[in-house]
């Protein structure tokens, strides 16, 4: 709430009028909407990881992930995704300072990082489905692996599309400094995707 003072022109004194200002600007609404979505999405991923843990603990014949999953390739994927979070931060910093060149450069690197991650994941899936004979129908280990990593891959793909749209708008000169909030909202999503992958990598590949 703010106070705007209006002075009576007839000399009868000052009248203070309380004016309500909206606490949720379009930028804040965008962040609120994204946080709400991420909270719901976090529960979905959390339920999936918890189900994986419960199935693994309750099955004495659960295979060792190291017998099927390659740690080296996945570690590279993880490193790329972490680096893309750094470039996302730099991209946001660039547009907030009005540096369009910096914004476009680092947003392009962020998109490239997401594409590289998806490419490596596709290569991993091809190897697992082919040479190692894994299948979503074979057993619970395979099913939970493909469901969790596939669901996360869909999120990365969505983030790549999201960031690509912002990059294209920036290249067309339609994303000025005043709209930096749009990049900030996209950054929230991208950092969430990064964090979820670290959890998946830890629980499925390493433990």
C-alpha positions in Angstrom: 0.0 0.0 0.0 1.2 3.5 -0.8 0.0 7.0 0.1 -0.6 9.7 -2.4 -1.2 13.2 -1.0 -3.6 15.4 -2.9 -3.8 19.1 -1.8 -7.3 20.7 -1.9 -7.2 23.6 -4.4 -9.7 25.6 -2.2 -7.3 25.8 0.6 -9.1 23.5 3.0 -6.1 21.4 3.7 -4.5 18.3 2.4 -6.3 15.1 1.9 -4.4 11.8 2.0 -5.8 9.2 -0.3 -4.7 5.6 0.1 -4.2 3.8 -3.2 -3.7 0.1 -3.5 -0.9 -0.9 -5.8 -1.0 -4.4 -7.3 1.6 -6.6 -5.5 1.8 -9.0 -8.4 3.2 -7.4 -11.5 3.3 -9.4 -14.8 6.9 -10.4 -14.0 6.0 -11.5 -10.5 3.0 -13.4 -11.8 5.3 -15.3 -14.2 7.7 -16.3 -11.4 4.8 -17.3 -9.2 3.4 -19.4 -12.0 6.7 -21.1 -12.6 7.3 -21.8 -8.9 3.9 -23.3 -8.7 4.6 -25.5 -11.6 8.0 -26.5 -10.3 6.6 -27.4 -6.9 4.1 -29.8 -8.5 6.8 -31.2 -10.8 9.1 -31.7 -7.9 6.5 -33.9 -6.2 6.1 -35.9 -9.4 9.9 -36.5 -9.7 10.1 -37.1 -6.0 7.4 -39.8 -6.2 9.2 -41.4 -9.1 12.5 -41.5 -7.3 10.9 -42.7 -4.1 9.1 -45.5 -6.0 12.4 -46.5 -7.6 14.0 -46.7 -4.1 11.2 -48.7 -2.7 11.2 -51.2 -5.5 15.0 -51.6 -5.3 15.1 -52.1 -1.5 12.2 -54.6 -1.7 13.8 -56.7 -4.5 16.8 -58.8 -3.4 17.4 -59.7 -7.1 17.7 -56.1 -8.2 20.6 -55.8 -10.7 23.6 -53.6 -10.1 23.3 -50.5 -12.2 27.0 -50.6 -13.0 26.5 -53.9 -14.9 24.3 -52.1 -17.4 24.8 -48.3 -17.2 27.9 -46.5 -18.3 29.1 -43.9 -15.8 31.5 -42.2 -18.1 29.0 -41.0 -20.6 26.5 -40.0 -18.0 29.1 -38.1 -16.1 29.8 -36.1 -19.2 26.1 -35.5 -19.6 25.9 -34.3 -16.0 28.9 -32.0 -16.5 27.4 -30.5 -19.7 24.1 -29.8 -17.9 25.8 -28.2 -15.0 27.8 -26.0 -17.3 24.5 -25.0 -19.1 23.2 -23.7 -15.8 26.2 -21.5 -15.5 25.7 -20.1 -19.1 22.0 -19.6 -18.2 23.1 -17.4 -15.3 25.5 -15.4 -17.5 22.7 -15.0 -20.1 20.4 -13.5 -17.5 23.1 -11.3 -16.3 23.7 -10.0 -19.8 20.1 -9.0 -20.5 19.6 -7.5 -17.1 22.6 -5.2 -17.9 21.3 -4.5 -21.4 24.1 -6.4 -23.0 22.3 -8.1 -25.9 25.5 -9.7 -27.3 26.3 -11.4 -24.0 22.7 -12.5 -23.6 22.6 -14.1 -27.1 26.0 -15.7 -26.8 25.3 -17.4 -23.4 21.7 -18.3 -24.3 23.0 -20.0 -27.4 25.5 -21.9 -25.3 22.7 -22.9 -23.0 20.6 -24.3 -25.8 23.7 -26.0 -27.2 24.3 -27.7 -23.9 20.7 -29.0 -23.8 21.0 -30.3 -27.3 24.3 -32.1 -26.5 22.7 -33.6 -23.4 19.8 -35.0 -25.4 22.1 -36.3 -28.1 24.2 -38.2 -25.5 21.1 -39.5 -23.9 19.8 -40.8 -27.2 23.1 -42.5 -27.8 23.0 -44.1 -24.4 19.4 -45.3 -24.9 20.4 -46.7 -28.3 23.2 -48.7 -26.7 21.1 -50.0 -23.8 18.2 -51.0 -26.0 20.4 -52.6 -28.6 23.7 -54.0 -27.4 22.7 -54.6 -23.8 19.1 -55.8 -24.5 17.4 -53.6 -22.0 13.7 -52.9 -22.5 10.9 -51.1 -20.6 9.0 -54.4 -20.6 11.9 -56.6 -19.4 11.9 -56.0 -15.6 11.3 -53.3 -13.0 14.8 -52.0 -13.2 14.6 -51.3 -16.9 11.1 -49.8 -16.6 11.9 -47.4 -13.8 15.2 -46.4 -15.5 13.6 -45.5 -18.8 10.6 -43.8 -17.2 12.6 -41.6 -15.0 15.4 -40.7 -17.5 12.8 -40.4 -20.3 10.6 -38.1 -18.2 13.6 -35.9 -17.4 14.6 -35.9 -21.1 11.2 -34.5 -22.0 11.8 -31.7 -19.6 15.2 -31.0 -21.1 13.6 -30.9 -24.6 11.0 -28.5 -23.3 13.7 -26.3 -21.8 15.6 -26.3 -25.1 12.5 -25.2 -27.0 11.7 -22.6 -24.3 15.2 -21.1 -24.4 15.4 -21.3 -28.2 12.3 -19.1 -28.4 13.9 -16.5 -26.1 17.1 -16.7 -28.2 15.2 -16.2 -31.4 13.3 -13.2 -29.9 16.6 -11.8 -28.8 18.2 -12.2 -32.3 15.1 -10.4 -33.7 15.5 -7.5 -31.3 12.2 -8.3 -29.6 13.6 -9.1 -26.1 14.8 -5.8 -24.6 16.2 -5.3 -21.1 12.8 -4.4 -19.8 11.7 -8.0 -20.5 14.6 -9.6 -18.6 12.0 -11.2 -16.3 11.1 -13.7 -19.1 14.7 -15.0 -19.1 14.7 -15.2 -15.3 11.6 -17.3 -15.3 13.2 -19.6 -18.0 16.2 -19.8 -15.7 14.2 -21.1 -12.8 12.9 -24.0 -15.0 16.4 -24.8 -16.4 18.1 -24.8 -13.0 15.3 -27.1 -11.7 15.9 -29.5 -14.6 19.6 -29.5 -13.7 19.0 -30.2 -10.0 16.6 -33.1 -10.8 19.2 -34.7 -13.1 21.8 -34.6 -10.4 19.4 -36.5 -8.1 18.6 -39.0 -10.8 22.3 -39.5 -11.6 23.1 -40.1 -7.9 20.2 -42.5 -7.1 20.1 -44.5 -10.3 23.7 -44.5 -11.6 25.9 -44.1 -8.6 24.2 -45.8 -5.6 
